[in-house]
Amino acid sequence: MFATLFLFVVNYSFCVPNGNTVKGIVNLKQHNWSKDGLVNLNGPWEFYWKALYNPSSFDSAVIQPTAYANIPDFWNKLIPANSVFKPAFGYATYRLRVLCPESNEKLALKFLTVASAYKLFVNGKLIAEVGKVGTSSETTTPAFQPAVFPVMPVNDELDIIIQVANYTYNTGGLWDFIKLGTEEQVNNYLITNVAKDYFIAGSFFLIGIFYFVIYFFFNRRKSPLYFALFCLLIGIRPLVTDELGIDYIVQCSWQFIKHVEFTSLYLTVPVLSLFSFELFPKEFSKRVLWWILIICTPFIAAALFTSPTFFRFTLKPFQLLLVIAAVYGLFVYISAVKNKRTGSLYFLTGFIILFITIINDILNSNLIISGTNLLYAGLYILILCQATTISRTFFKAYLKIENLNAELEQKNNELNNKNDTINTANEQLSKLNAELDNLVFRTSHDLRSPITSMLTMAEIVKGEEDAVTRSEYVDFLIKTIKRLDNLITEILQYAKNKSTALQYEKVNLKEFINNALEDHLFSYDSERIKKILEVSQSSDFATDKLRLGIIINNLISNGLKHHNKEQENPYLKIIVQATAKQADIVVADNGRGIEQSHLANIFTKFYRVNTKANGSGFGLYIVKETVEKLEGCITVESKVNVGTSFHITIPNRAHQ
């Protein structure tokens, strides 16, 4: 009784009737916009059935209205010879004169949805057309779109004419409140409503995710899963009703929005029934559950696969089913309380409030009462009751676990010391194994290019007869061998110090990269490939030279290996921009390129774009791992038969 009384008090406080509207004229002369705020243009409007009157129509003659339509309301009862099951198809004109207070403020009209297309005139001017108004289903284009229209009184008066056509829904007309206020007030009202819808949707989505997590970790019972689905269904509804908040996220057709609105509504009954059955299986009859699921199936199928013109007829039968299911739910929860089931009293309290808000919203949606929707408030209370039950359950479980922990604590302390020692040894062993594995691959990969160059040079030296030229080749061989010896020495040092920190030292990037290019001078028949190096180093640059060498050598080798032999002017270009903060390195070529489908995987260990290639599929993995070890980043861009470009950024450690 108290909850019912509260319901009517809330409805009355939110929707005070506009008593100043008399037969198509609303007198707001005494209204103060800043003090009294927005006003609902509800009450009796002039209604002209089967007529689409323009403002000029009323200038030329005195036209008697068919009736006075109470707004907001469906026009079904005003249509001559209309029956309960006959759709309210047709067209009509509404008219209202608003006597405004003396003010220079610009006003605005706030519309929600109109069934199902309308054209708005104010003071003789066409303000907007939502959808397309016609006199038949072929000439009418429905549109359900909330809107705000700026208007300006003429001689402190607004003459509002609305042409409405409906060939889509079984109910039609101006079925939502039309609000009038200053432009700022209306815009603030819109923003508040949209923010409220997003808050409701977001909160229910978060609650749903929370229960999904509970189900994931405690999946012995399905009740959290069903309650999570129920919350997600409820979270969808604020986005597809009233202000249609979904339109601010993604543009959807009104048909799609209606399908989502009705499907989400029709799914709530079977999902909540499954939840109640899982919660109290001894009180909730399995046979009744099956009947609910079977009866709900055609409603869901209609909402999914038929047109809004058809499934709109299913709303009232479903509302009846909803009330019957809710009554049975009350019976189940009352029985659970009598049988002293855990948490049943909290669920019963929340469900009673939810039941009252369901009745309120059904009456409100059918315009039997004029009030505010309270369903979400009821749902929040139900969720609060469920949260209370879960908290109590978790608290009891926590006490049991705490006692068990106290008993096991002594044994755990004894084992912890041994486990710590074992874990430390295991971590060190895993690290050593990983480093050793990487070292083997890096060694084989980084030694191959200079060795190949030396072998090629040796073959050239064998056939060279000119003593001077041969001497130059031998000098180059000696130089390369020395650099190779240095590389081997550095790798051995790296192997010995693999568990130590990075070793930073200053690097002359131009000289460093030139040396790398010389190491690959004769690799992969690349003599005809033009090597371009552009280095801009404005300050000292320091990094780990060994790891930088791994990166540069691998990328040079990769670019030369995959060059296009048919390319007229092949090149390998390295561009370096080094600053006090970082070095940006670009290694680009105009070779064969990489298909887009492979780009996401080329840094994966042993991944090979071309299985016929000689590479091991490990080089680019080494590059990425090494770049990340230097706390840098690497990206790649490539097009087939155009070329490939690697972009590397490495922090400057000169200050260290």
LOVEXDO-742873 format. One record per residue (C-alpha): residue in one letter; x negated, y, z; residue number from 1. Coordinates in steps of 0.02 Angstrom, whole numbers, padded with zeros to 5 digits, always signed. Example, Ala and Ser with C-alpha at 12.3 -4.5 7.8 and 13.67 -1.06 7.14 Angstrom:
2
   code        x        y        z   pos
      A   -00615   -00225   +00390     1
      S   -00684   -00053   +00357     2
END
This chain:
656
   code        x        y        z   pos
      M   +00000   +00000   +00000     1
      F   -00141   +00120   +00044     2
      A   -00232   +00082   -00120     3
      T   -00073   +00111   -00222     4
      L   -00042   +00277   -00134     5
      F   -00222   +00328   -00164     6
      L   -00201   +00285   -00348     7
      F   -00053   +00402   -00371     8
      V   -00138   +00542   -00273     9
      V   -00291   +00530   -00385    10
      N   -00187   +00531   -00542    11
      Y   -00087   +00681   -00486    12
      S   -00241   +00780   -00437    13
      F   -00326   +00749   -00603    14
      C   -00176   +00784   -00716    15
      V   -00062   +00924   -00660    16
      P   +00074   +00948   -00794    17
      N   +00073   +01109   -00894    18
      G   +00236   +01183   -00839    19
      N   +00220   +01337   -00953    20
      T   +00259   +01245   -01116    21
      V   +00438   +01270   -01177    22
      K   +00494   +01206   -01347    23
      G   +00337   +01232   -01446    24
      I   +00271   +01386   -01352    25
      V   +00145   +01383   -01211    26
      N   +00124   +01543   -01111    27
      L   -00053   +01568   -01046    28
      K   -00041   +01756   -01022    29
      Q   -00081   +01740   -00837    30
      H   -00220   +01613   -00865    31
      N   -00396   +01663   -00816    32
      W   -00524   +01565   -00917    33
      S   -00669   +01589   -00798    34
      K   -00564   +01550   -00643    35
      D   -00438   +01422   -00705    36
      G   -00547   +01334   -00835    37
      L   -00486   +01221   -00973    38
      V   -00301   +01193   -01004    39
      N   -00213   +01042   -01077    40
      L   -00096   +01088   -01219    41
      N   +00028   +00957   -01162    42
      G   +00215   +00973   -01164    43
      P   +00347   +00987   -01301    44
      W   +00277   +01028   -01473    45
      E   +00382   +01058   -01629    46
      F   +00389   +00896   -01727    47
      Y   +00434   +00882   -01912    48
      W   +00448   +00702   -01972    49
      K   +00413   +00658   -02154    50
      A   +00349   +00834   -02188    51
      L   +00176   +00909   -02213    52
      Y   +00203   +01094   -02183    53
      N   +00069   +01225   -02214    54
      P   +00067   +01391   -02119    55
      S   +00148   +01475   -02269    56
      S   +00295   +01356   -02255    57
      F   +00347   +01438   -02092    58
      D   +00323   +01613   -02163    59
      S   +00449   +01587   -02303    60
      A   +00591   +01508   -02206    61
      V   +00655   +01459   -02035    62
      I   +00630   +01271   -02020    63
      Q   +00714   +01173   -01884    64
      P   +00606   +01038   -01806    65
      T   +00659   +00856   -01813    66
      A   +00627   +00847   -01626    67
      Y   +00513   +00913   -01490    68
      A   +00371   +00790   -01462    69
      N   +00299   +00776   -01288    70
      I   +00109   +00782   -01309    71
      P   +00014   +00672   -01278    72
      D   +00128   +00531   -01335    73
      F   +00157   +00409   -01476    74
      W   +00278   +00469   -01608    75
      N   +00361   +00297   -01620    76
      K   +00511   +00345   -01515    77
      L   +00539   +00500   -01624    78
      I   +00546   +00405   -01788    79
      P   +00725   +00373   -01845    80
      A   +00777   +00189   -01846    81
      N   +00607   +00133   -01779    82
      S   +00604   -00033   -01686    83
      V   +00483   -00104   -01558    84
      F   +00395   -00217   -01684    85
      K   +00401   -00095   -01829    86
      P   +00237   -00001   -01860    87
      A   +00243   +00188   -01843    88
      F   +00187   +00220   -02022    89
      G   +00221   +00391   -02095    90
      Y   +00172   +00573   -02086    91
      A   +00228   +00725   -01989    92
      T   +00186   +00903   -01940    93
      Y   +00160   +00965   -01762    94
      R   +00166   +01148   -01715    95
      L   +00126   +01244   -01555    96
      R   +00111   +01430   -01521    97
      V   -00009   +01476   -01381    98
      L   +00008   +01647   -01298    99
      C   -00168   +01683   -01238   100
      P   -00226   +01805   -01105   101
      E   -00305   +01967   -01163   102
      S   -00487   +01924   -01194   103
      N   -00622   +01943   -01324   104
      E   -00697   +01773   -01285   105
      K   -00710   +01646   -01425   106
      L   -00606   +01493   -01386   107
      A   -00617   +01311   -01441   108
      L   -00500   +01163   -01459   109
      K   -00556   +00992   -01397   110
      F   -00484   +00839   -01485   111
      L   -00511   +00656   -01447   112
      T   -00440   +00534   -01574   113
      V   -00280   +00554   -01673   114
      A   -00189   +00411   -01758   115
      S   -00250   +00410   -01885   116
      A   -00293   +00563   -01993   117
      Y   -00253   +00746   -01968   118
      K   -00272   +00920   -02039   119
      L   -00286   +01069   -01921   120
      F   -00226   +01246   -01959   121
      V   -00246   +01391   -01836   122
      N   -00171   +01563   -01870   123
      G   -00140   +01522   -02051   124
      K   -00316   +01457   -02088   125
      L   -00372   +01279   -02121   126
      I   -00496   +01239   -01983   127
      A   -00537   +01056   -02020   128
      E   -00476   +00892   -02090   129
      V   -00524   +00730   -02004   130
      G   -00497   +00587   -02124   131
      K   -00377   +00625   -02266   132
      V   -00194   +00662   -02239   133
      G   -00075   +00588   -02367   134
      T   +00103   +00530   -02390   135
      S   +00060   +00347   -02420   136
      S   -00068   +00218   -02370   137
      E   -00156   +00242   -02537   138
      T   -00176   +00430   -02514   139
      T   -00219   +00424   -02328   140
      T   -00395   +00393   -02263   141
      P   -00398   +00355   -02076   142
      A   -00533   +00424   -01963   143
      F   -00548   +00413   -01774   144
      Q   -00672   +00548   -01727   145
      P   -00676   +00663   -01574   146
      A   -00707   +00843   -01623   147
      V   -00725   +01022   -01559   148
      F   -00656   +01166   -01663   149
      P   -00699   +01349   -01624   150
      V   -00546   +01462   -01638   151
      M   -00510   +01647   -01612   152
      P   -00340   +01714   -01559   153
      V   -00256   +01843   -01670   154
      N   -00159   +01971   -01568   155
      D   -00190   +01859   -01416   156
      E   -00100   +01714   -01499   157
      L   -00144   +01546   -01576   158
      D   -00024   +01470   -01702   159
      I   -00078   +01287   -01709   160
      I   -00012   +01174   -01847   161
      I   -00071   +00994   -01861   162
      Q   -00027   +00880   -02006   163
      V   -00041   +00696   -01955   164
      A   -00031   +00540   -02063   165
      N   -00039   +00361   -02000   166
      Y   -00039   +00201   -02103   167
      T   -00164   +00106   -01994   168
      Y   -00096   +00082   -01818   169
      N   +00070   +00020   -01750   170
      T   +00070   +00179   -01645   171
      G   +00037   +00352   -01711   172
      G   +00036   +00538   -01675   173
      L   -00055   +00651   -01553   174
      W   -00086   +00519   -01420   175
      D   -00230   +00605   -01328   176
      F   -00242   +00767   -01231   177
      I   -00288   +00922   -01332   178
      K   -00385   +01045   -01226   179
      L   -00409   +01232   -01247   180
      G   -00540   +01341   -01166   181
      T   -00686   +01454   -01201   182
      E   -00814   +01384   -01321   183
      E   -00941   +01367   -01180   184
      Q   -00817   +01277   -01068   185
      V   -00766   +01155   -01205   186
      N   -00946   +01116   -01252   187
      N   -00991   +01090   -01069   188
      Y   -00841   +00976   -01051   189
      L   -00897   +00876   -01203   190
      I   -01076   +00860   -01139   191
      T   -01013   +00807   -00968   192
      N   -00900   +00675   -01042   193
      V   -01034   +00604   -01155   194
      A   -01160   +00604   -01011   195
      K   -01032   +00516   -00901   196
      D   -01003   +00383   -01036   197
      Y   -01190   +00355   -01056   198
      F   -01211   +00344   -00867   199
      I   -01073   +00215   -00853   200
      A   -01138   +00115   -01001   201
      G   -01318   +00122   -00940   202
      S   -01275   +00073   -00763   203
      F   -01173   -00078   -00818   204
      F   -01310   -00130   -00940   205
      L   -01438   -00121   -00800   206
      I   -01324   -00220   -00684   207
      G   -01300   -00348   -00821   208
      I   -01488   -00364   -00847   209
      F   -01509   -00382   -00658   210
      Y   -01390   -00530   -00655   211
      F   -01474   -00604   -00808   212
      V   -01637   -00601   -00710   213
      I   -01551   -00684   -00561   214
      Y   -01484   -00820   -00677   215
      F   -01655   -00842   -00757   216
      F   -01739   -00875   -00590   217
      F   -01592   -00961   -00504   218
      N   -01508   -01052   -00647   219
      R   -01432   -01191   -00544   220
      R   -01265   -01098   -00556   221
      K   -01193   -01005   -00705   222
      S   -01095   -00873   -00608   223
      P   -01234   -00741   -00624   224
      L   -01240   -00774   -00812   225
      Y   -01053   -00747   -00833   226
      F   -01055   -00593   -00723   227
      A   -01201   -00523   -00824   228
      L   -01103   -00550   -00986   229
      F   -00951   -00467   -00906   230
      C   -01055   -00314   -00858   231
      L   -01127   -00300   -01033   232
      L   -00952   -00309   -01108   233
      I   -00894   -00172   -00991   234
      G   -01050   -00070   -01030   235
      I   -01005   -00071   -01215   236
      R   -00832   +00004   -01191   237
      P   -00881   +00183   -01139   238
      L   -00980   +00196   -01301   239
      V   -00833   +00147   -01414   240
      T   -00690   +00238   -01327   241
      D   -00647   +00419   -01285   242
      E   -00795   +00525   -01346   243
      L   -00868   +00379   -01449   244
      G   -01042   +00398   -01376   245
      I   -01107   +00265   -01496   246
      D   -01099   +00395   -01636   247
      Y   -01239   +00492   -01548   248
      I   -01350   +00337   -01561   249
      V   -01304   +00262   -01730   250
      Q   -01175   +00305   -01861   251
      C   -01041   +00170   -01871   252
      S   -00879   +00158   -01967   253
      W   -00720   +00180   -01867   254
      Q   -00667   +00003   -01916   255
      F   -00826   -00069   -01840   256
      I   -00800   +00033   -01682   257
      K   -00622   -00031   -01666   258
      H   -00680   -00211   -01690   259
      V   -00809   -00187   -01551   260
      E   -00683   -00100   -01437   261
      F   -00552   -00237   -01450   262
      T   -00673   -00383   -01453   263
      S   -00762   -00322   -01296   264
      L   -00592   -00301   -01211   265
      Y   -00527   -00472   -01262   266
      L   -00685   -00560   -01206   267
      T   -00676   -00491   -01029   268
      V   -00534   -00607   -00974   269
      P   -00615   -00774   -01023   270
      V   -00787   -00719   -00961   271
      L   -00720   -00658   -00792   272
      S   -00616   -00818   -00779   273
      L   -00772   -00924   -00808   274
      F   -00860   -00821   -00674   275
      S   -00719   -00849   -00548   276
      F   -00714   -01035   -00588   277
      E   -00902   -01051   -00559   278
      L   -00888   -00951   -00400   279
      F   -00742   -01047   -00323   280
      P   -00721   -01209   -00422   281
      K   -00611   -01291   -00290   282
      E   -00485   -01148   -00290   283
      F   -00486   -01108   -00477   284
      S   -00394   -01243   -00574   285
      K   -00495   -01312   -00720   286
      R   -00333   -01338   -00817   287
      V   -00286   -01155   -00794   288
      L   -00460   -01105   -00851   289
      W   -00441   -01206   -01011   290
      W   -00271   -01128   -01044   291
      I   -00344   -00954   -01022   292
      L   -00487   -00994   -01142   293
      I   -00369   -01069   -01271   294
      I   -00245   -00924   -01263   295
      C   -00383   -00792   -01273   296
      T   -00462   -00873   -01427   297
      P   -00334   -00808   -01556   298
      F   -00345   -00633   -01481   299
      I   -00535   -00633   -01499   300
      A   -00523   -00706   -01675   301
      A   -00398   -00571   -01725   302
      A   -00512   -00433   -01657   303
      L   -00661   -00506   -01751   304
      F   -00588   -00556   -01918   305
      T   -00429   -00455   -01951   306
      S   -00402   -00271   -01987   307
      P   -00360   -00140   -01853   308
      T   -00187   -00128   -01933   309
      F   -00154   -00306   -01876   310
      F   -00250   -00330   -01715   311
      R   -00180   -00168   -01641   312
      F   -00015   -00263   -01625   313
      T   -00101   -00389   -01511   314
      L   -00146   -00260   -01377   315
      K   +00016   -00262   -01277   316
      P   +00029   -00454   -01274   317
      F   -00152   -00460   -01216   318
      Q   -00117   -00331   -01081   319
      L   +00022   -00446   -01018   320
      L   -00101   -00592   -01020   321
      L   -00227   -00483   -00928   322
      V   -00102   -00446   -00789   323
      I   -00054   -00631   -00774   324
      A   -00237   -00684   -00766   325
      A   -00271   -00548   -00635   326
      V   -00126   -00609   -00528   327
      Y   -00194   -00786   -00537   328
      G   -00365   -00717   -00492   329
      L   -00290   -00638   -00335   330
      F   -00215   -00807   -00290   331
      V   -00385   -00890   -00313   332
      Y   -00477   -00763   -00206   333
      I   -00345   -00768   -00069   334
      S   -00360   -00959   -00066   335
      A   -00549   -00943   -00056   336
      V   -00532   -00827   +00094   337
      K   -00415   -00952   +00179   338
      N   -00541   -01090   +00148   339
      K   -00680   -00979   +00215   340
      R   -00789   -00984   +00061   341
      T   -00949   -00884   +00069   342
      G   -00921   -00704   +00014   343
      S   -00737   -00732   -00027   344
      L   -00675   -00589   +00081   345
      Y   -00788   -00464   -00008   346
      F   -00733   -00529   -00177   347
      L   -00550   -00519   -00128   348
      T   -00569   -00339   -00071   349
      G   -00657   -00287   -00231   350
      F   -00535   -00383   -00341   351
      I   -00381   -00305   -00261   352
      I   -00450   -00131   -00299   353
      L   -00496   -00188   -00475   354
      F   -00321   -00258   -00500   355
      I   -00242   -00091   -00453   356
      T   -00357   +00004   -00571   357
      I   -00315   -00120   -00712   358
      I   -00129   -00085   -00688   359
      N   -00165   +00101   -00685   360
      D   -00264   +00096   -00848   361
      I   -00134   -00012   -00937   362
      L   +00003   +00112   -00889   363
      N   -00109   +00256   -00937   364
      S   -00157   +00183   -01107   365
      N   +00027   +00156   -01148   366
      L   +00064   +00337   -01093   367
      I   +00187   +00273   -00963   368
      I   +00095   +00381   -00837   369
      S   -00021   +00528   -00867   370
      G   -00179   +00505   -00769   371
      T   -00362   +00467   -00770   372
      N   -00441   +00298   -00807   373
      L   -00501   +00214   -00647   374
      L   -00559   +00046   -00714   375
      Y   -00743   +00088   -00699   376
      A   -00721   +00143   -00519   377
      G   -00637   -00023   -00481   378
      L   -00777   -00117   -00568   379
      Y   -00910   -00023   -00469   380
      I   -00822   -00072   -00307   381
      L   -00812   -00254   -00364   382
      I   -00997   -00253   -00406   383
      L   -01036   -00173   -00238   384
      C   -00939   -00313   -00153   385
      Q   -01035   -00443   -00253   386
      A   -01199   -00357   -00212   387
      T   -01154   -00364   -00028   388
      T   -01122   -00551   -00041   389
      I   -01285   -00581   -00134   390
      S   -01379   -00477   -00006   391
      R   -01308   -00580   +00136   392
      T   -01351   -00741   +00045   393
      F   -01527   -00682   +00010   394
      F   -01547   -00624   +00190   395
      K   -01499   -00795   +00257   396
      A   -01615   -00878   +00132   397
      Y   -01752   -00757   +00182   398
      L   -01735   -00804   +00366   399
      K   -01751   -00988   +00322   400
      I   -01901   -00955   +00213   401
      E   -01980   -00848   +00348   402
      N   -01969   -00992   +00472   403
      L   -02045   -01112   +00345   404
      N   -02182   -00988   +00309   405
      A   -02225   -00976   +00492   406
      E   -02244   -01164   +00500   407
      L   -02351   -01171   +00343   408
      E   -02455   -01017   +00378   409
      Q   -02586   -01107   +00479   410
      K   -02613   -01241   +00346   411
      N   -02614   -01111   +00208   412
      N   -02748   -01011   +00297   413
      E   -02858   -01165   +00303   414
      L   -02831   -01201   +00119   415
      N   -02849   -01020   +00064   416
      N   -03034   -01012   +00103   417
      K   -03068   -01168   +00001   418
      N   -02954   -01109   -00139   419
      D   -03041   -00940   -00146   420
      T   -03208   -01025   -00167   421
      I   -03141   -01141   -00301   422
      N   -03051   -01000   -00392   423
      T   -03207   -00892   -00393   424
      A   -03309   -01035   -00464   425
      N   -03176   -01072   -00593   426
      E   -03165   -00891   -00647   427
      Q   -03353   -00881   -00666   428
      L   -03356   -01045   -00763   429
      S   -03213   -00989   -00878   430
      K   -03300   -00825   -00908   431
      L   -03465   -00912   -00947   432
      N   -03380   -01034   -01065   433
      A   -03288   -00895   -01156   434
      E   -03445   -00790   -01172   435
      L   -03545   -00940   -01231   436
      D   -03413   -00981   -01361   437
      N   -03412   -00803   -01425   438
      L   -03602   -00796   -01424   439
      V   -03616   -00950   -01534   440
      F   -03497   -00881   -01664   441
      R   -03572   -00706   -01659   442
      T   -03747   -00775   -01678   443
      S   -03704   -00879   -01832   444
      H   -03601   -00738   -01908   445
      D   -03723   -00595   -01878   446
      L   -03878   -00691   -01933   447
      R   -03806   -00752   -02097   448
      S   -03807   -00587   -02194   449
      P   -03991   -00540   -02169   450
      I   -04044   -00721   -02198   451
      T   -03946   -00722   -02361   452
      S   -04030   -00559   -02413   453
      M   -04203   -00633   -02374   454
      L   -04168   -00791   -02473   455
      T   -04111   -00687   -02622   456
      M   -04265   -00577   -02608   457
      A   -04377   -00729   -02597   458
      E   -04305   -00796   -02761   459
      I   -04336   -00627   -02842   460
      V   -04515   -00622   -02776   461
      K   -04549   -00795   -02851   462
      G   -04506   -00733   -03025   463
      E   -04583   -00561   -03012   464
      E   -04748   -00545   -03108   465
      D   -04785   -00364   -03073   466
      A   -04899   -00357   -02921   467
      V   -04844   -00184   -02863   468
      T   -04659   -00227   -02872   469
      R   -04690   -00392   -02788   470
      S   -04781   -00304   -02647   471
      E   -04632   -00188   -02622   472
      Y   -04516   -00338   -02613   473
      V   -04629   -00423   -02488   474
      D   -04632   -00265   -02381   475
      F   -04442   -00263   -02385   476
      L   -04440   -00446   -02335   477
      I   -04557   -00413   -02189   478
      K   -04450   -00266   -02134   479
      T   -04291   -00369   -02141   480
      I   -04373   -00514   -02048   481
      K   -04427   -00396   -01910   482
      R   -04252   -00325   -01896   483
      L   -04186   -00503   -01893   484
      D   -04309   -00546   -01755   485
      N   -04250   -00394   -01657   486
      L   -04071   -00450   -01681   487
      I   -04111   -00624   -01616   488
      T   -04203   -00548   -01468   489
      E   -04055   -00436   -01428   490
      I   -03935   -00583   -01440   491
      L   -04042   -00685   -01321   492
      Q   -04049   -00538   -01202   493
      Y   -03860   -00521   -01219   494
      A   -03841   -00706   -01178   495
      K   -03948   -00686   -01022   496
      N   -03854   -00533   -00965   497
      K   -03679   -00581   -01022   498
      S   -03607   -00555   -00848   499
      T   -03681   -00381   -00828   500
      A   -03605   -00214   -00873   501
      L   -03616   -00133   -01045   502
      Q   -03784   -00054   -01087   503
      Y   -03760   +00121   -01156   504
      E   -03898   +00210   -01254   505
      K   -03908   +00350   -01379   506
      V   -03881   +00305   -01561   507
      N   -03927   +00397   -01720   508
      L   -03773   +00342   -01815   509
      K   -03839   +00384   -01988   510
      E   -04000   +00287   -01964   511
      F   -03910   +00145   -01876   512
      I   -03782   +00120   -02016   513
      N   -03915   +00142   -02153   514
      N   -04012   -00001   -02075   515
      A   -03855   -00108   -02074   516
      L   -03824   -00068   -02258   517
      E   -04003   -00118   -02300   518
      D   -03977   -00284   -02213   519
      H   -03836   -00318   -02335   520
      L   -03920   -00246   -02489   521
      F   -03918   -00410   -02584   522
      S   -03775   -00497   -02495   523
      Y   -03632   -00570   -02597   524
      D   -03700   -00509   -02766   525
      S   -03664   -00332   -02710   526
      E   -03804   -00243   -02802   527
      R   -03682   -00152   -02915   528
      I   -03572   -00094   -02770   529
      K   -03603   +00088   -02731   530
      K   -03638   +00117   -02546   531
      I   -03579   +00287   -02484   532
      L   -03622   +00348   -02310   533
      E   -03559   +00514   -02239   534
      V   -03607   +00550   -02059   535
      S   -03564   +00705   -01959   536
      Q   -03640   +00695   -01785   537
      S   -03622   +00858   -01691   538
      S   -03691   +00797   -01525   539
      D   -03780   +00652   -01442   540
      F   -03683   +00491   -01456   541
      A   -03709   +00342   -01341   542
      T   -03633   +00169   -01342   543
      D   -03683   -00013   -01329   544
      K   -03795   -00035   -01484   545
      L   -03779   -00224   -01488   546
      R   -03590   -00216   -01495   547
      L   -03590   -00070   -01616   548
      G   -03702   -00175   -01730   549
      I   -03580   -00319   -01720   550
      I   -03438   -00205   -01774   551
      I   -03531   -00117   -01917   552
      N   -03615   -00274   -01985   553
      N   -03453   -00372   -01986   554
      L   -03355   -00235   -02076   555
      I   -03494   -00208   -02205   556
      S   -03504   -00395   -02235   557
      N   -03316   -00405   -02250   558
      G   -03307   -00261   -02375   559
      L   -03446   -00332   -02485   560
      K   -03382   -00509   -02477   561
      H   -03208   -00463   -02538   562
      H   -03253   -00336   -02672   563
      N   -03163   -00345   -02839   564
      K   -03287   -00408   -02969   565
      E   -03178   -00337   -03108   566
      Q   -03177   -00162   -03033   567
      E   -03265   -00036   -03145   568
      N   -03336   +00072   -03005   569
      P   -03340   -00032   -02846   570
      Y   -03390   +00057   -02689   571
      L   -03407   +00035   -02501   572
      K   -03384   +00199   -02409   573
      I   -03425   +00230   -02225   574
      I   -03372   +00397   -02151   575
      V   -03420   +00443   -01973   576
      Q   -03361   +00592   -01871   577
      A   -03450   +00593   -01702   578
      T   -03407   +00720   -01568   579
      A   -03441   +00739   -01384   580
      K   -03282   +00641   -01350   581
      Q   -03286   +00497   -01475   582
      A   -03343   +00428   -01642   583
      D   -03214   +00402   -01779   584
      I   -03279   +00277   -01906   585
      V   -03193   +00234   -02070   586
      V   -03255   +00086   -02173   587
      A   -03163   +00086   -02340   588
      D   -03180   -00007   -02504   589
      N   -03086   -00023   -02668   590
      G   -03091   -00212   -02668   591
      R   -02959   -00346   -02681   592
      G   -02857   -00284   -02533   593
      I   -02745   -00381   -02414   594
      E   -02561   -00420   -02434   595
      Q   -02446   -00334   -02309   596
      S   -02385   -00502   -02242   597
      H   -02561   -00542   -02181   598
      L   -02606   -00375   -02099   599
      A   -02527   -00416   -01932   600
      N   -02634   -00574   -01914   601
      I   -02805   -00531   -01984   602
      F   -02877   -00497   -01810   603
      T   -02822   -00670   -01750   604
      K   -02957   -00797   -01714   605
      F   -02990   -00914   -01862   606
      Y   -02852   -00833   -01967   607
      R   -02899   -00836   -02151   608
      V   -02804   -00737   -02282   609
      N   -02874   -00847   -02420   610
      T   -02907   -01029   -02374   611
      K   -03024   -01044   -02523   612
      A   -03140   -00909   -02456   613
      N   -03308   -00953   -02376   614
      G   -03274   -00857   -02216   615
      S   -03232   -00939   -02051   616
      G   -03090   -00822   -02010   617
      F   -03182   -00765   -01854   618
      G   -03268   -00604   -01908   619
      L   -03124   -00483   -01887   620
      Y   -03077   -00565   -01722   621
      I   -03253   -00528   -01661   622
      V   -03237   -00348   -01722   623
      K   -03074   -00316   -01630   624
      E   -03135   -00400   -01471   625
      T   -03295   -00299   -01475   626
      V   -03205   -00134   -01509   627
      E   -03090   -00167   -01361   628
      K   -03241   -00208   -01253   629
      L   -03306   -00034   -01293   630
      E   -03133   +00031   -01243   631
      G   -03099   +00086   -01421   632
      C   -02963   +00045   -01547   633
      I   -02957   -00017   -01726   634
      T   -02822   -00009   -01861   635
      V   -02816   -00064   -02041   636
      E   -02730   -00005   -02199   637
      S   -02734   -00105   -02360   638
      K   -02652   -00126   -02529   639
      V   -02681   -00270   -02649   640
      N   -02800   -00223   -02792   641
      V   -02819   -00048   -02718   642
      G   -02932   -00077   -02569   643
      T   -02945   -00088   -02380   644
      S   -02983   +00043   -02248   645
      F   -03031   +00005   -02067   646
      H   -03016   +00149   -01941   647
      I   -03117   +00130   -01781   648
      T   -03123   +00248   -01632   649
      I   -03261   +00222   -01502   650
      P   -03280   +00331   -01345   651
      N   -03441   +00429   -01326   652
      R   -03533   +00373   -01169   653
      A   -03672   +00502   -01180   654
      H   -03617   +00576   -01013   655
      Q   -03648   +00405   -00930   656
END
